[in-house]
């Protein structure tokens, strides 16, 4: 059986025999993978001409809902994926991270639509004034690149590795070509077949190649984006492709790294942090059989606690049952294949030049319901290096399996220096209750890590752990870790978009961006903006109110009502050596008075409620006798989705993500969010305060 390549809108088998792919547990042949005969130039052009334009026509809201629909669809078929995942050597718990963790990425990125406009582009940052009179300004915007995202993924997470990447580029409005590592590509192919069958994505939005990447990088352009996850050496080779360099193609490299964990010198065996430290190491060594780019490879402990720690780790590892991942008693499965097992053993042999094995064996492993000759099984290997500053194998050699090395440190400076010897990593952890220890380690070594977890009993129960990348955080690291970044919520989306600095008049920028820019011309008519339904409101609709004179009595009354008797609001204060000339109005009274001027009172209108104020600033004191008036302008409109009588809620139960029906009381009202730009003007036509007020506004239907 050959794996299919989904390219040019159809499933195609490559030419030739292809690479043979085996079951990691029993050694049975599963399939062959080949891309021989595929036209990679045409594949990329198909994505650029078919998939990306279709996505760019969709708004962020539409793309987000598309991701949510895809996540729900895949969740319904998760058991099919689990049955295939066992063949990769993964246990149910390992597969949960890969399969449902990947689907969770779709959900998480889908929810980002709430932070994005109902447009095909997004604003980046605030308006920037460029002139004294306010007639010239700038605004950065983000546009989807017009190429495709080329994802070259690692073997260890064949589902998560694909879904966490395509979730971001699809939301940004860019099609993808996915090339999974061949050894576990049969699982990726199974998921893609379900994605294509769902018909949720536009045609051309996702293509899959199972086998060699061929000459695909020779055909990328400056509008494309490349991401790579895998070894640093392979990443460097790909990144150095002459065409990639010539076209200045963005290349995001995430390489395997020598991540570390540090035990604080304050932690002793009777403390809960001691057990937390030991359990975290066991989990990271045995989860996915240690085949994680974030796994703990280096363990640093105070030199006077070395023996106690390695004995505790060894005892914990001895409780890990190994074997057939379909057996419920098994807690660690096989490596991805015999070739991977061979490579891990070779790397351990290099580490043995300066370290010794204190737990485990390269030759012997006790198995449950499995045959060591057929499957790619390996015992967890704990090594000890007593001289980490004079022997550097543990800081340079990575065995991509259940392997870690414990090393001593004398003081904080040594702990920091040892962490840095890894030359850059995806993540690091420090287990301590000493806040100063944690701070010193972070400030001393933070530039060498993409993420640092401070772990103790305060957060351990809810912590996602050392090796868990989260879709709302940046996933990447400097130096050896590749210097790239992936995911990261809105930051991740920006990798697939071009930032453009627009310059012009505020009125022109408002028309282009459909977000009111300060100083732009307003639209005034006889209809109060609060009397307009969501659909009828236009960006720039403006109300200029009557004037109100602020009196000393107003200020006194507000002080009594609010209880705010700050000295500046009292008229009998001696104002010498203060910032004020006389009694000054409370800022919160001024914004309240502003509401009294612009709110259309008494009669029911389309405004359902006011639920927030953003960017409230008081820019000039308001003294008794000052007249103020308000400019209220429709700044931005944000679509809101109707909640149905039944919504789908994703809950974590028993370690799994499951859909659950949740009843919603009442009937939702069709509505949208409107942001209003409020300018508080004084007698001199200067701004005394500004704010953005958020309201829910009813739709006509």
C-alpha angles and dihedrals in degrees: 000000000000124000114240127241112215104212137139089016098302144072112263130180116219123236126261132026096299132196115318115234120204138199104257092214104048104010096241118152110254105177145313126253127208139155095186110140096023117132102227094184090058092045092056093044091050090055091048096047101035114021104034097047090051091052093045090057089059121082123235088257092055093046091049092051088048091056091048091051090049092050092051091048094051091046089060090057099041095114090060088056093047091056090056094041093063087068090064089062094255123141121224090264091049091049092048089063091047101041107028092029088057092047088048088058089058091052093047094050091043088059090057088076087082089066093048133073127254087252139098090245136040137219118243114208131332134310113281118212113219103179141050096238094044097241095118124054145148138226128184117224133186122225126186112255113247097231134071134270111242110203118193104186139195126247099239099075106028093170105031091042090060101037097046089055103041091046089067100043093044091052089049090053101254130124122232141219110201123203110183122195106272099233094070100018091116089075093049089049091053091054094045091051088058092046092052092044090054091061088210095127122067116257111278094017092114131029128175131205119188111197134019120006087224114187095332093126090056088068104045120114137204090268092059126085125213125203123185131187119186141062120359092233094054091044092053091049092052094043089053093058106135093229092050090052094043094049093041090231112186106249120192111196123193109180132185109265142192097251118189143205124207127205110214116237088237094065119097132179095262093057123092088234089067092062091041089056094049094046092049091054093048091049094050093046096049105031107103084358087286092300096135128116087220097048120129108259100163127045119195120194135164108276093238091059099044098107095044091050099047091046090051091049091048092051090050093049091050088065092060112105115213131199145068105016091214089065110093092219093060119098099175126039134191133299114260093267147328092277090056092048090051091050093050092051091050091052092049089053088058091050090052089069088082104010139058130219110248096171132026136012137252091216109033128057128161110227138194118218094343143097116233092206092058102034131061096242127155133177118242107265122211115187131190125215114187096183107048094158096055102035116052107183092103089054095046109031122070122195102199096215142060092324132122137160126220118213136177131240129191103204145351094280090055092048090053093046092049091051090052093051087075086072094225133339142194094238146357134190133207121194111205145119091209105101093197091052090052093047094048092049093048095047091045100046105018095103089064096054136063094208135012124198119202104202130192140130092285093070107012096101093055099029116117088216140239098298103039115109111202123212094230093054130069111260112203143077143213131261115357089015089067104258092252136120131217135182110355099152112257089000090062093053091056091065087072097044135075117234113221124187108218119202128190145090117326089244092054093045090050091053092049100043099033088224117109112250118207111261096025120133113268129222110235125183137154093270115090109235090233089062092060124094119234093260092050097052116099126201106260096030101149142192122198109196135210118268126263124198114222113223135196088244090057090054093047092049092050090050090054094044096047099033089232104139097163108164094247090063094055117090095210092059118119099239096193111120092018132106092249136074096210143337109334130204119250111257090228090053090054093052089046090050088048090056089051089056100047104031113100100225141201102020127076112254138172092276104101099184147330110241109170154002124222131190095007110179133169106212104174134024117253113216128193111283093033116131117218133188133179137237107202113188132180100243106174141353122214122191118232125207121231115245110227123221086260122038130182115245123193112219133179109231126164091348095306137099113236135174114245130186112238122191116226116209118229131000119296117236117229104247148142137211118254123194115207123201108219120198117186107207126193134205092279092054089248124133113256094178144353134200143161112231122197123213136174110233126195121241122224091240 
